[in-house]
Amino acid sequence: MRNKAGITLLVAGLAAVVAAAVAAAATDGAGRVSAKAAPAAATARCAKTMYIAYAGPITGGAATLGAQQLNWVKFAVGQWNTRVKKPHFRIVQADTQLPNVAEAIKAAKQLASDKRVWGVVGPAGSQEVQDSFAAYKAGHLGFVSGSATRTSLTDGSRKGYFFRVVPNDDVQGPTVANYMVNSLKVKKVYVIDDQEAYGQGLADTVEKLLKAKNVVVTRDSVNPETATDFSSLIAKINPSIDVVYLPWQLAAKAQLFGQQLRAAGKNATLFGSDGLFSESEFKIAGSYVSFFPVKTTSGAVAAYKAKHGGNGDYFGAPSAAAAGIVMSAIARSCGDNKITRDEVRRNIARASIPASQSVLGLTVAFTANGDLKGGSFGIWKIGSNGAYSSVG
């Protein structure tokens, strides 16, 4: 079924699936979710209104990007509810406060124990996925991220639970390194990771690839969450450095770093990862950012812009695809009017959105370990007016 914006939100060939009974829920004495059993693991009856969850940074340092994701999830749910009679969907929100991993774990436990929730969009960050996985698994919940890219997340240890609708860093890393070498002709690059699972993994990949191309790489590390004065780090950046690579998740802190770099009289080009794709926060002229595949000319984007003052909020667009996958999996599970979280997870694994009807511009389907099949990263440049434009 296709909505007005051109997103396929219901997997074709809705089949009746008879779900096996699963053990009843159990909690410990404090009301926390037990690792042995969880609420909603058992079979339930489907209702006219079903619930999905969004887990992401509603507050905190990455709240701007979280707002984009949540708005796109709301958009996808609204489109579904306009076109489909049953089930309709509502959203349960869980604030992960990225990069506050303790809050991400708390949010996962909250959702695992919420009997209304049948599938989750999120979390946003790779370290959030890494550290909150046990809680989602204990709750039998499938979760689909629209932005977590660390390659090791799909090494098989989270198979059947975690899925993502964006390519991983084994795709992003080579895209970045090749652009630096082939288009920017770099000779010396300064790589600064963010001391998180996401930034460290991506920095490792890019550093390795650049060195293989005979680029001189200097590696450093900082915690952008707590840093406000980058002067000691900037002092180590030699004027001969061509590019400073920042695989960070806090765009406002990258903006602060860039401003302090320029104030120090250093003109190295800044290059950010997907976590810095924020037109409202990171706008150092002449900088580059790698980014997910998003079909910016799609009907979905046009419809979203019409509802949001012309803003595309592209960082959040993949989360709409994730929401579509989760809703279609729940609808398919309800084909016989019965549902379990385990059944929803199986239907997420087999779900698909055709390329012609996808906000990403490519088919959205998963490998056995939960990776997006196919897809590539693009490169965007920030102009003198702060506007982003695709350059590769």
N, C-alpha and C positions, 0 to 999 in steps of 0.2 A: 504494500500500500504506500502511496506517495502523498506527502503533504504539499501544501501550496508552495512552499519554498524549495521543493525538489529534493527533500531528504527522504530516503526510504527508511521508515521507522518500524516497519513490521516485516519480518522475514517471510518470504513467499512460501506457500505450502504449509500453512499452520496445521500441525499434526496433533492428534490426540495421543497423549503419553500417559500411561498408567504408572504412577509413582509408587515405589515400595515404601512401606512404613519405616520411619526412622525413630530411634530412641527418643523419649520425651526429654524436655529441657531439664537442666539441673544447674543450680547455683550454689556457691559456697555460703557459709553462714552470714557473710557480710553483704550478700546480694550480688556479688561479682560473678562474672561468667566463669563456669568451670571449663577447664581444658578438655574434659572428658565428654561433655555434652553441652548443648547450648539451646536457648530458646529458638523456636521456629525451625529446629531441625526436623521436627515431625511434620506429617502431612496436615495441611490446612485447606479449608475451602476458599476458593477465590471470591473476591468481592467486586462490586462495581468500581470501587476505588482502591487501587493498590499503591504501595509506596516504594520509591527508590530513595537512595540517600546521596547527598553530595558531601564528600570529605575533602576539605581544602582550607587554605588560609583566608578565613573570613576577616580575621584581625591579624595584626603583627606586621613584620617587615615586608612580607610578600602579599599583603592584602589587596593591592591594586590588581595583581594578576589573578588572585583568587576571585575577585569580584567579576572579572571577565569570564572566568570559567563558570561561576554560578549563574551569571546572566545568560550564558549560552545554554546551560542545562535547563533553566527556566524557559528559554525560548523553545527548545526541543520539546519539552513537556507540554507547553501551550499549543504547539503545532499538532502534536499527537492528539491532545484532548479535543481539538477542533475537528479532527478528521475521523477519529475512531470512537465508536459508541461505548465499547467495553473491552478491556478495563480502561478507566481513566486513571491518571497518576497524580500523586502529590509528592513533594520533596521533603525529606528530613535532612536538616543541615547539621553538620558536625564540624566545628572549627579546629583545625590542626595547628594554627598559628605558626606555620612554616617560618623559620627552621627549628621550631621548638618540638623536638621529637617526643618529649614526654607528653605533650598535648596531643600529638598524633596518635600515640598509643592509647591515651585516654579516649579519644574520639572513636577509635576502632572498637574498643571495649563497649562504649556506649551503643554503637550501632549493632554490634554482635548481640547485645542483650535486648534490643528493641524488636519486639515480635512483629511490628508492622513492616520492617525493612526486608526486602527480598534480593536486593542487589545494590552495589555502590558504584558511583562515579568518583574516581580519585583513588588514593590521595595524589597530591600534585608532585611532591618531591620524591626523589629516589631513596633518600635515607628514611623517609616516612614509610615507604613501601617495605623497605628492608626491616625496619624495627617494629612495625605494627602488624606484620604478616601473621604472627602467631595468634593474635586476637581475632583477626578475620577468619583464620582457619578454624579456630575453636568455635566460632559462630557459624561455620559452614557457609560463609558468605563469599560469593564471587565479587571481585572488584576490578574495575576497568579504568585505568589512568589515562588522562589526556595529555600528560606531560612528563611522566617519569621515564627517563631514557637510559639510566645506567645499564650497561649490557648484562651484567651478572644477575640482574633481577629475573631473567628468563633462562637461567642455567638448568632448569628442570626441578629445582627444589620447591618452587611455588606452582608447579603444574596443576592446572585445573581450578586454580583460585584467582591468580593474578593474570591480568591481560592488559595490553596497552594498544592504543590506536595511533601511536606515533612511532617512527623508526627508532632504533636504539643507537647508542653512542659508537658502535662499530660502523654505523653509517655516518653519523655526524662528524666523528673525528677525522676520517679521510676527506670528507667534504671540506672541512676547515683547513686542514694541512695542504691539500691540493690547491685551494684558492690562494692561500698565502704564497705558495711557491710559484704557481703558474701565472697568477694574475697580479699579485703584489710584489713578486720577485724578491722576497725577503732573503736576507743573509743572516740576520740575528733576531731572535725572538725571545722575549722575557715572558715566561709562563707563571702565573700566580693562581694556585688553586684556593678553594674556600674552606679547606679542612673538613669537608663533608664528603660523603660517599659519592655524590654526584660529581662535584668539582674535581675531586682527586682522580676518579676513574677517567674522566674526559681529558684531564690534563696529562695523565699518563699516556693515553692513546696519541694525542696530538704531539707530545714531546717525542715519542718513539718514532712517529712517522716523519717528523721534521728532521730529526737526526739522520734518518735513513736517506734523506735528500741532501745531506751535507750542510744543513742549516745549523748554526751555532745556537744552542738553546740554554738559557739560564732558568733554573727552576726555583720558585719561592712559594711561600704559603702565608695566608692571613685569614683571620676570622672576621669577615665583613660585618657580621651581626653586632659585634662589640666594638669594632674599630670606628673612630671618628677622625683620627689624625693619621694619615698615611705617609707623613713626611719622611720617616725613617726608611720606609720601604721604597719610596720614590727616589730617595737619595742614592740608592743602589743601582738605579736604572741608568746605564751609560748612555750618553747622547748618540752613540752609534747604533742603538737598538732600533730596529725598523718597526716592530709590532710588539705590543704588550697584550697578551692573551689572558682574558678573564673568564673562566668557566664558573661563573657565580650565579646565585639565585636571587640576589637582592639588587634590583636595578637602581634603586635610590643610592645605594652605597657605591655602585659603579660610577654613577654620576658624580658623587662626591670625590671619588678617587680621580676621575678624569679632570675635574675642576682643579684639584690640587696639583695634578701632574702639569697642567697647562700653566698654573700660577708659578710653578717652579721653573718655567721656561723650557720644558721638555716637550717635543713635538712628535714622539712616537705615536703611531696609529694604534688606537684601541680596537680590539676585536673581542666581542662577547659571544657567549653561547646562547642557546635558546632561552635560558633563564633570565637574560637581560633584554628580551624583546618586549619593551614597554615604552611606547612612544611618549607617554606622559612623564616618565621618570628618567629614562636614559636617553640623552639627546646631545651628546658631545659630537659636534660636527666632524664629519670625515671618518667616523667610526663604522665598524662593520659588526653584524650580528648574524649568526646562523639560526635557521628557523625551520619549523615543521612544514610539511606540505599542507597548504590551505589553498583552496580554489577561491581566490578573492573575487572572481567575476561570477561566482555561482549565484543562483536564485536565492539560496539560503542566506548568503552574506548580504545580498541586496535587501531581503526582507528584514534581516536583523538590523541593518543600518537604519532602515525606515522607522524602526521602533526605538532606536537609541541615538537619535540626533545626528545620524550620519557616521557614527563611530563603528568601525568594524570589529574592534576588540579581538583581533585575530588570534591572540594567544589562547583565548577561550574556546575557539571554534572546534578543536578536536574533542573537547568535552561534550559538545553536542552529539558528535558521532558516538562517543562512549555511552551517552544517555540513550540514544536510539538503540544501540546494541542491547543494553540492559532491559529496556522496556519491551523490545521484541522478544527477548528470552523469557521474560515473565509472562507475556501474552501467550507465547507458544506453550509454556508450562501449564497455563490455565485452559488449554484446549479441552480438557476433560473436567474442568471446574475444580481441580485439585492441584495443589502445589507444594513443593518442598524447596528449600534453598539448594539442596544438592542437585535437584532437577534443573533449577535455574542456571546453576553453574555449567551443567552439561550443555544447556541450550546456548549459553554465551559462547562456549567453545566452538559451536557449529554455526553460529550466526554469521550473516554476511550482508553488507550494503554494497550494491553495484557502483562502479566508478561513476557512471552517468548520473547517479542520484546521491552522490556523496559530497559533503561540504569539503572534504579533503581532496577531491578530484581524482581519487583512486579507489579501488575496491577495498573495503574494510573487512578483513577476515584474518583469522589467527592461525599461527603455526601451532604445533602440538604443545609447545611450552608457553604459549600466550603472546608471542611477538606478533606485531603487524606483519602480514605478508607483503613484502615489497615496500615501496616508498623511499623517498629521498629527502635530504635537507636542501634548503636553498640558502643563498647569501643575500643579505639586505644591507644597504648603506644608508647612513644618516646624513641628510643634506644640511646645508648651512642654516636652513630654517627649522631644523629639528625633525623634518619629515622623513619617513622611512620609504625606501624604494628598492625593489628587487633588482639585483645586479647579477645573479648567477644561481 
